Amino acid sequence: MKLFIIFALHSENRVIMKDGIHPEEYRPVVFKDMSNDHSFMTRSCAASKETIKWEDGNEYPLIKLEISNTSHPFYTGKMKLVDTAGRVDKFRNRFKNHRASVKKNEEE
């Protein structure tokens, strides 16, 4: 999700935000890093169908993250490739039949 803030010049040359283009419904939302189960709560307008019970006993919308500051190599000091979703394996599985057919055609 990308957030953009659009500014307009006011008549007194002050920079102000435009009216009517920003979401009105900010609410508490829990974000959970699925790679290490770290969770944090902040205000957001992101949509979610899932909920989670937070430390205070209330239920809040849940947004699942693949990576956060607690698991990102830059912030943890571990500069290695993090492939939480298995993207390389998914790619290889998807195209293994294609590779086999190409090799078979080359042999003929």
Long-range contacts (C-beta under 8 A, 24 or more apart in sequence): 1-46, 27-61, 28-60, 29-60, 29-61, 29-62, 29-63, 30-54, 30-60, 30-61, 30-62, 30-63, 31-62, 31-63, 31-65, 31-68, 32-62, 32-63, 32-64, 32-65, 33-65, 33-66, 33-67, 33-68, 33-70, 33-71, 34-64, 34-65, 34-66, 34-84, 35-66, 35-67, 35-71, 35-82, 35-84, 36-70, 36-71, 38-68, 38-70, 38-71, 40-68
